[in-house]
């Protein structure tokens, strides 16, 4: 299922009617900032999860080497 040109046109018309031409650039900027912040937060969480996973993997190796 894909979005066709008719659906996109309808959405654009509804947005123009609801918000007007002056508010659309403000909304676009806010959406862009929100998207950037979301991606940044997602990358941070992924990085922290990878660090935790690596520390959990390394933990059994440290225990085995200390027991020997």
Backbone torsions as a table, in degrees:
resi	resn	phi	psi	omega
1	UNK	NA	125.4	-179.8
2	UNK	-127.0	158.5	179.3
3	UNK	-87.4	126.6	-178.9
4	UNK	-92.7	177.5	-178.6
5	UNK	-65.8	-32.3	179.9
6	UNK	-66.1	-42.2	179.2
7	UNK	-65.8	-41.7	179.0
8	UNK	-63.2	-43.6	178.8
9	UNK	-61.4	-42.9	178.8
10	UNK	-61.8	-43.6	179.0
11	UNK	-63.1	-43.4	179.7
12	UNK	-62.0	-43.4	179.4
13	UNK	-63.6	-43.2	179.3
14	UNK	-63.5	-42.9	179.2
15	UNK	-62.8	-43.3	178.3
16	UNK	-62.1	-41.2	179.8
17	UNK	-67.9	-39.5	-177.5
18	UNK	-73.5	-43.5	-170.7
19	UNK	-107.9	-22.2	-177.5
20	UNK	81.5	162.9	-175.5
21	UNK	-68.7	-29.1	-176.7
22	UNK	-75.6	-30.8	-175.9
23	UNK	-85.5	-18.3	-176.3
24	UNK	-61.9	-44.1	176.8
25	UNK	-61.1	-37.7	176.8
26	UNK	-63.5	-43.2	179.0
27	UNK	-65.1	-39.7	179.0
28	UNK	-64.2	-42.4	177.4
29	UNK	-62.2	-45.2	180.0
30	UNK	-62.8	-40.2	178.0
31	UNK	-65.4	-40.0	177.4
32	UNK	-63.5	-43.3	177.5
33	UNK	-63.6	-42.7	179.8
34	UNK	-63.3	-41.1	178.5
35	UNK	-63.1	-43.3	178.7
36	UNK	-61.9	-46.5	-179.9
37	UNK	-63.3	-38.9	178.5
38	UNK	-62.9	-46.3	179.7
39	UNK	-63.5	-40.3	179.7
40	UNK	-63.5	-44.7	179.2
41	UNK	-65.5	-39.8	179.5
42	UNK	-62.8	-42.6	178.6
43	UNK	-65.4	-39.5	178.8
44	UNK	-63.8	-45.2	179.8
45	UNK	-64.4	-41.6	179.0
46	UNK	-63.5	-41.7	179.4
47	UNK	-62.3	-44.3	178.7
48	UNK	-65.3	-38.9	178.4
49	UNK	-64.8	-40.5	177.1
50	UNK	-63.4	-41.2	178.6
51	UNK	-63.3	-41.6	178.7
52	UNK	-65.2	-43.5	179.7
53	UNK	-62.0	-41.4	179.0
54	UNK	-66.3	-38.6	179.9
55	UNK	-69.7	-32.6	177.2
56	UNK	-69.9	-37.3	177.3
57	UNK	-65.6	-40.8	-176.8
58	UNK	-73.3	-24.3	-176.6
59	UNK	-59.8	-49.2	178.4
60	UNK	-62.9	-33.7	178.6
61	UNK	-65.4	-38.6	178.5
62	UNK	-66.9	-40.3	179.2
63	UNK	-65.0	-40.6	-179.6
64	UNK	-66.6	-40.0	-178.6
65	UNK	-71.7	-29.7	179.1
66	UNK	-78.2	-24.1	179.3
67	UNK	-79.7	-23.5	-177.5
68	UNK	-75.1	NA	NA
